[in-house]
Amino acid sequence: MQAPGTSYLDERLPRYTSYPTAPHFAADVDGDCYGDWLSALPSTAKGSLYLHVPFCRSMCWYCGCHTTVALRDSPIGAYLSVLRQEIEALAARLRTPLDVRHVHFGGGTPTILAPEDFVDLVALLRARFSLHPEAEIAVEIDPRHLSPAMIEALREAGVNRASLGVQSFDPDVQRAINRVQSVDRTAAVIAQLREAGIGGVNLDLIYGLPRQSTASCIETVEHCLAMAPDRFSIFGYAHVPDFKKHQQRIALADLPDGAARHEQAEAMAQHLVAAGYVRIGLDHFARPGDEMAQALGSGQLRRNFQGYTTDGCEALIGFGASAIGRLPQGYVQNEVVTGRYGERVREGGLATVRGYRLSDDDRLRADLIERLMCDLSVDVEAVCARHGADPEQLAPSIARLAPLVQDGMVDQDGTVIRLPERARLLVRKVASAFDAHIDQPARRYSRAV
């Protein structure tokens, strides 16, 4: 498949896991504001929970997450104590226990917790919230450090989805990113998880890594296909060494350019499609019978801070340092620095330090951008009708797409916007035309492809 022009490939844009995006959050939304928003949630609201565990046993140099290396268990235990306190404090702000349909443990490495602590933590969630009997409980896992005792704890806690980081099985690439992980170890962990009854398995891969080639990307996909996961996520490496100092260990000369990144991404995608997976949005793939593929087909696919999801709940509640939440009124984010997060919670308040109040225009544009990111198409007039808005107010946004239309990267029929398959990876570029806040320095964002 021919690559789009270089100017499109190298542009730096938001990933649009929210709108407006996190760089626009401000300190005028604080813990008191968040508490009011929580208290206003109706008793009929459905919600999701996200718990952030910001610790790993070693630092992967490509990592863009909020995490630190913990060689001892004491900092993890202290953090867990604060996390439990935050859960108690936040649950007390709600009128009634929240009806929870999704729980996601991210990090960092959530399975760095002691097995008994993880079980107790999920028990606390069940005690303070109303977890639906069929709720999805998902955990991000580093297969290199997953013990049999932790697998048993996951089973006991009711975990039913596991996302395993792979990134690349190329030994040269693994050395360049400080993450050496064998095929055999990864396959063994997947087998053990399935034996424990944890049937939903996702594998996370990355393209655009140092010393990575298209051939090694395909080889990694082939190894992964032999493990028969339910879903794949294939992300482009975001090189932002100004914000993530450990990325300075990666030599700029070892990184592929925009055209090479596009070739790697498309080669991996075509390999998965040929193997029977459904291509979903920008970077996800699922088996045809998977609920994510079904959500795509029915127009119910959603996007949030964990990427593509089937989660359509009104409230996303975040716990832990740096965790982001979303309520009908807007977005909130906790203190990022672990020590200061702990101080805020121990002082008896909520750890929220910034956020964003949504306007009617923000909600309209968020809806448009989400549909583009999920469906690769949007009927602007129909979305405006849902929001009681005049489509004419979006005429300047549609006009910004003219160069893409001229280059064959966008199909436009009146107010209906579609991306052809060959331009799928430019969906962030198309979405940015509807972004009224796209004025942050480009260095805060990753490459468009």
Secondary structure as GFF3:
##gff-version 3
##sequence-region A 1 449
A	DSSP	alpha_helix	6	10	.	.	.	ID=ss1
A	DSSP	beta_strand	12	13	.	.	.	ID=ss2
A	DSSP	three_ten_helix	22	24	.	.	.	ID=ss3
A	DSSP	alpha_helix	31	39	.	.	.	ID=ss4
A	DSSP	beta_strand	46	53	.	.	.	ID=ss5
A	DSSP	beta_strand	55	56	.	.	.	ID=ss6
A	DSSP	beta_strand	68	69	.	.	.	ID=ss7
A	DSSP	alpha_helix	74	92	.	.	.	ID=ss8
A	DSSP	beta_strand	99	107	.	.	.	ID=ss9
A	DSSP	three_ten_helix	110	112	.	.	.	ID=ss10
A	DSSP	alpha_helix	115	128	.	.	.	ID=ss11
A	DSSP	beta_strand	130	141	.	.	.	ID=ss12
A	DSSP	three_ten_helix	143	145	.	.	.	ID=ss13
A	DSSP	alpha_helix	148	157	.	.	.	ID=ss14
A	DSSP	beta_strand	161	167	.	.	.	ID=ss15
A	DSSP	alpha_helix	171	177	.	.	.	ID=ss16
A	DSSP	alpha_helix	183	195	.	.	.	ID=ss17
A	DSSP	beta_strand	200	207	.	.	.	ID=ss18
A	DSSP	alpha_helix	214	225	.	.	.	ID=ss19
A	DSSP	beta_strand	231	236	.	.	.	ID=ss20
A	DSSP	three_ten_helix	245	249	.	.	.	ID=ss21
A	DSSP	three_ten_helix	252	254	.	.	.	ID=ss22
A	DSSP	alpha_helix	258	274	.	.	.	ID=ss23
A	DSSP	beta_strand	278	280	.	.	.	ID=ss24
A	DSSP	beta_strand	284	286	.	.	.	ID=ss25
A	DSSP	alpha_helix	291	298	.	.	.	ID=ss26
A	DSSP	beta_strand	302	304	.	.	.	ID=ss27
A	DSSP	beta_strand	307	309	.	.	.	ID=ss28
A	DSSP	beta_strand	315	319	.	.	.	ID=ss29
A	DSSP	beta_strand	324	327	.	.	.	ID=ss30
A	DSSP	beta_strand	330	334	.	.	.	ID=ss31
A	DSSP	alpha_helix	338	346	.	.	.	ID=ss32
A	DSSP	beta_strand	352	357	.	.	.	ID=ss33
A	DSSP	alpha_helix	360	375	.	.	.	ID=ss34
A	DSSP	beta_strand	377	379	.	.	.	ID=ss35
A	DSSP	alpha_helix	380	387	.	.	.	ID=ss36
A	DSSP	three_ten_helix	391	394	.	.	.	ID=ss37
A	DSSP	alpha_helix	395	399	.	.	.	ID=ss38
A	DSSP	alpha_helix	402	406	.	.	.	ID=ss39
A	DSSP	beta_strand	411	413	.	.	.	ID=ss40
A	DSSP	beta_strand	416	418	.	.	.	ID=ss41
A	DSSP	three_ten_helix	421	426	.	.	.	ID=ss42
A	DSSP	alpha_helix	427	432	.	.	.	ID=ss43
A	DSSP	three_ten_helix	442	444	.	.	.	ID=ss44
A	DSSP	beta_strand	446	447	.	.	.	ID=ss45
###
